[in-house]
Amino acid sequence: MDHSADAQRTDLMTITRFVLNEQSKHPESRGDFTILLNHIVLGCKFVCSSVNKAGLAKLIGLAGETNIQGEEQKKLDVLSNEVFIKALVSSGRTCILVSEEDEDAIIVEPSKRGKYCVVFDPLDGSSNIDCGVSIGTIFGIYTLADIHEPTIKDVLRPGKKMVAAGYCMYGSSCTLVLSTGAGVNGFTLDPSLGEFILTHPGIKIPNKGKIYSVNEGNAKHWDGPTTAYVEKCKFPEDGSSPKSLRYIGSMVADVHRTLLYGGIFLYPGDKKNPNGKLRVLYEVFPMSFLVEQAGGQSFTGKERALDLIPTKLHERSPVFLGSYDDVEEIKALYAAEAKEE
């Protein structure tokens, strides 16, 4: 029997080991963040398993309810939301939770409170479940500014105040991408071990990409700079090759591809939705945090996305994120328009 393969497997960097290594660099840390992250990872594993079984378990049918965004909820949305709330509360390390599925913030009961505030979209892209397209969970983490009774103000802070952000993508493989403010790392679930293994260390987004990602069905409602930028992608004035269009319609999948291959993801505001459709706290902020940590940029059409100060839990914002040079181009178009006004 060949033991060499087994011996090699002990060298694998699991997400728990990775986070403990990070923790050891901060002697003052008490392990609270590691415990919280372990509970998030557990939630991701559970949802991954449920997504994989969705067809078998007849979970796919509509739950017959609409969430506060007016979107029809799949049964998996409801399940994923419950899973993450239970996982986060039971960690004993959270004080306030904001979920895409719940109108109000959840204040954790005093006996189970900790110093972390977590904002999350438990199952982003769930309308794609039926056709097998990648969907995912997005999360961002803040620390309580000081020890007090938690209030909504604790999460209505700019994205640059987040201490960590990540997403878990449930697709052909289950991939968890995480940043704790020192770069971005990707982990893939090894089903035989039941562990997330470090497979994409130190993700760096290329400075320029060959892909643009946007819902062109909204083109007739776009503003000038977005229209001009997409036109440049298709018909470059400098004679270079046009960019390829890739749009999945599942933010986790589109941003994941953008992180790995470069390019730009756009969800602009338009005449129908002047603030775009993506929610600031648990979609725009975590993804912008990850893209910046990987060396890219994220822009709202007016400012750096992470500088935005949200005024309500489910606020929306336009967003342009991805490769540094590509975002620089759209920033220049908005700046030129502002000068003309």
Stockholm file with secondary structure:
# STOCKHOLM 1.0

chainA/1-341         MDHSADAQRTDLMTITRFVLNEQSKHPESRGDFTILLNHIVLGCKFVCSSVNKAGLAKLIGLAGETNIQGEEQKKLDVLSNEVFIKALVSSGRTCILVSEEDEDAIIVEPSKRGKYCVVFDPLDGSSNIDCGVSIGTIFGIYTLADIHEPTIKDVLRPGKKMVAAGYCMYGSSCTLVLSTGAGVNGFTLDPSLGEFILTHPGIKIPNKGKIYSVNEGNAKHWDGPTTAYVEKCKFPEDGSSPKSLRYIGSMVADVHRTLLYGGIFLYPGDKKNPNGKLRVLYEVFPMSFLVEQAGGQSFTGKERALDLIPTKLHERSPVFLGSYDDVEEIKALYAAEAKEE
#=GR chainA/1-341 SS CCCHHHHHHTTCCBHHHHHHHHHHTCTTCCSHHHHHHHHHHHHHHHHHHHHHTTTTTTCCSEEEEECTTSCEEEHHHHHHHHHHHHHHHHTTCEEEEEETTCSSCEECCGGGEEEEEEEEEEEETGGGGGGTCCEEEEEEEEECSSSSCCCGGGTSSCGGGCSEEEEEEESSSEEEEEESSSCCEEEEEETTTTEEEEEETTCCCCSSCSEEECCGGGGGGBCHHHHHHHHHHHSCTTSCCCCEECCCSCHHHHHHHHHHHCCEEEECCBSSCTTCSSBIIIIIHHHHHHHHHTTCEEECSSSBGGGCCCSSTTCBCCEEEECHHHHHHHHHHHHHHHHHC
#=GC SS_cons         CCCHHHHHHTTCCBHHHHHHHHHHTCTTCCSHHHHHHHHHHHHHHHHHHHHHTTTTTTCCSEEEEECTTSCEEEHHHHHHHHHHHHHHHHTTCEEEEEETTCSSCEECCGGGEEEEEEEEEEEETGGGGGGTCCEEEEEEEEECSSSSCCCGGGTSSCGGGCSEEEEEEESSSEEEEEESSSCCEEEEEETTTTEEEEEETTCCCCSSCSEEECCGGGGGGBCHHHHHHHHHHHSCTTSCCCCEECCCSCHHHHHHHHHHHCCEEEECCBSSCTTCSSBIIIIIHHHHHHHHHTTCEEECSSSBGGGCCCSSTTCBCCEEEECHHHHHHHHHHHHHHHHHC
//
